[in-house]
């Protein structure tokens, strides 16, 4: 969750809002849901990455590495604990791409 907060520059509960069908009031959607919605939306990876990256980081990061970081972060917050990677798997995935030049 902390990685998603750092990448997006957003609080975990204030990113985006939607109108509740029950009350008609605005309610927070949550950072994880917001990021997943952007990934599943129209467009390629650069488009969803551009939509979620903190504006202060735009143009200062490698988008391919950022994509991997976001994917790993999302795996780590899966509701089903058995679907989450171990810390060893997280480290191995990040280290495998550490020196990639894209």
DAHU-V730543 format. One record per backbone hydrogen bond with DSSP energy under -0.5 kcal/mol. CO is the residue of the C=O (numbers start at 1). NH is the residue of the N-H. If there is no record, write none. Layout:
# DAHU-V730543
CO:NH
CO:NH
This chain:
# DAHU-V730543
1:5
2:6
3:7
4:8
5:9
7:54
11:14
11:15
12:31
14:16
15:29
16:29
18:27
20:24
25:20
27:18
30:34
31:35
32:36
33:37
34:38
35:39
36:40
37:41
38:41
44:48
45:49
46:50
47:51
48:52
49:53
54:57
54:58
57:60
61:63
62:66
63:67
64:68
65:69
66:70
67:71
68:72
69:73
70:74
71:75
72:76
73:77
74:77
75:78
79:81
80:83
80:84
81:84
86:90
87:91
88:92
89:93
90:94
91:95
92:96
93:97
94:97
95:98
97:100
100:102
